[in-house]
Amino acid sequence: MAEYTEDNIRSLDWKEHIRLRPGMYIGKLGDGTQPDDGIYILLKEVLDNSIDEFVMGNGKIIDVKIRERKVTIRDYGRGIPLGKVVDCVSKINTGGKYDSRAFKKTVGLNGVGTKAVNALSTWFEVTSVRNGQQKLVVFETGELVEDNEVVPTSNRKGTKTSFIADEKIFKNYKYLTQHVDKMLWNYVYLNPGLTINFNGEKYQSDNGLKDLLESVLSAEALYPTIHLRGDDIEVAITHAKKYGEEYYSFVNGQHTTQGGTHQGAFREALVKTIREFYGKNFDAQDVRQSIVAAVAVKVMEPVFESQTKTKLGSTEIEPGGQSMKAFVADFLKTKLDNFLHKNPATADKILRKVQQAEKERKELSGIRKLARERQKKSSLHNKKLRDCRSHAQDGSDLAGDTMLFITEGDSASGSITKSRNAKTQAVFSLRGKPLNCYGLTKKIVYENEEFNLLQAALNIEESIEDLRYEKIVIATDADVDGMHIRLLLITFFLQFFPEVIQLGHLYILQTPLFRVRNKKETRYCYSDQERQQALLDLGKKPEITRFKGLGEISPDEFGEFIAPDKIRLDPIVIGKDTKIDEMLTFYMGKNTKDRQDFIIDNLKIEQDIAELIEEEKNIDKTA
């Protein structure tokens, strides 16, 4: 038995602790494929400081550049006090936000953000300009390597921060423009009057959350956006031709992707206000069905449930002040009620939408009951789902490494099942191609056994918040049939559960197309370019195997491709300007040359193009 003595006690300095336990400071690490991966948290931590300067009335422009892995952020605020530049980026619990006279209702209150960026970067440089003077400091993995003297300068005041995240911590990472783009748009929507320049593109908003809501609408709105503003609160509301609920919530400019007390208070207050206005005790889910809304609040000394600030825990607007529930309820009771009285056409459309949702819910209730009974009796349920041992019970406890593979065919599902990590990876087996549900109603989800069992496996019947897996991974062959199955599954989620995609849960599994090996080394290649490089590297005519389908890959080899540290996933992302109904029409509507070209361009195999077009035509005839 090992001894426990004074020699076992170890004190870590600030950077060692951050590097040893980065998850405590920035949440998960990741490689940049997901919007909450660590590299975006580093970017956000630096940006938050610049945003706070703007909020306090200092600097209306922020310049952001990302070149490969180098990030540079330049604001034109007050600049860090020159004598404290080193301390502010390298000493925990040091910063100006502890002084409420300097910063009020800011996001970063604990003085950790830029220190974490510093410690987790191979190179970190800060330049501060104040009153015609400049101070430059440089760090490497948190170690101060340059502490330059204060010198005169003609540069504009403000702070410039540059860093390169450490690849030893963020394995094989890269910044995806769509994730950065979404983050920057959120900043300008929440801060009208702010301009962010990103790699030559300008981001601005004049109408705040109204602009945000209209930019994210993925289906046709039923009425013009209701936009309401008050002291320390702003909301935008509409209903759309879609299923589910969709919320965008913010606290002091921070996008709370997991919601929190303010979002919960909004959902509750909205139902109460609608009931009182119409004098009817509507079911809450009927009021909120198809809603798209954004809510932003400003809170003094906000309490978040983690360092990454994705969920608000504050129950009061300020310590000892009005409760969050009462604050939001009072605002909606006054502002939304007044709006509906003044806009009877919108009020009528909302009433008809709620009544339609009520009618559909009642019609579906009997079908749902029968579907649950079929699930209990179905001998296919256990055969189709091979669950993992660890999964979420609800959205708030969603484990970051759980995933469900959706695959087709006994060979492929068998290989994944044998090679998976049974603790965190589950497998759902399809029987052939799923139904094309384009243009169909939600009734089909319960009447179609395949989709009914898939919905039950994901546990999203009542709410996306009950989702049991962090990642839903479509694993199909890289051929025409496999592409078609992908489109059918994407259509299912777009049609009935768009939040799954909007919240970043849906992925495509990348699998190698080639194996190139000699006696000393084996390379798995995911593209023809990688194959060509492997041939150059291995030389002397190595053995080349082309994988035509998932079923051809042995379980032992499959384990190499789906191990948590090796798996390659392509996220399904809905672009800012993409409408869901337009996507559905493109993917599953009338066949067009554009759609044929899309399928061909996205196949990662070498086949004759004429053959592909012919096969695609046959698919459409039988779909």
Buried (B, 14 or more C-beta within 10 A) or exposed (E): EEEEEEEEEEEEEBBBBBBEEBEEBBBBBBBBBBBBBBBBBBBBBBBBBBBBBBBBEBBBBBBBBBEEBEBBBBBBBBBBEBEBBBBBBBEBEBBBBEEEEEBBBBBBBBBBBBBBBBBBBBBBBBBBBBEEBBBBBBBBBBEBEEEEEBEEBEBEBBBBBBBBBBEEBBEEBEBBEBBBBBBBBBBBBBBBEBBBBBEEEEBBBEBBBBBBBBBBBBBEBBBEBBBBBBEBBBBBBBBBBBBBBBBBBBBBBBBBBBBBBBBBBBBBBBBBBBBEBBEEEBBBBBBBBBBBBBBBBBBBEBBBBBBBBBBBEBEBBBEEEEBBBBBBBBBBBEBBBEBBEEBEEBBEBBBEBBBBBBEBBEEBEEBBEEBBEBBEEBEBBEEBBBBBEBBBEEBEEBBBBBBBBBBBBEBBBBBBBBBBBBEBBBBBBBEEBBBBBBEBBBEBBBBBBBBBBBBBBBBBBEBBBBBBBBBBBBBBBBBBBBBBBBBBBBBBBBBBBBBBBBBBBBBBBBBBBBBBBBEEEBBBBBEEEBBEBBBEEBEEEBEBBEBEBBBBBEEEBBBBBBEEEEBBBEBBBBEEEEBBBEBBBBBBBEBEEEBBEBBBEEBBBEEEEEEBBEBBEEBBEEB
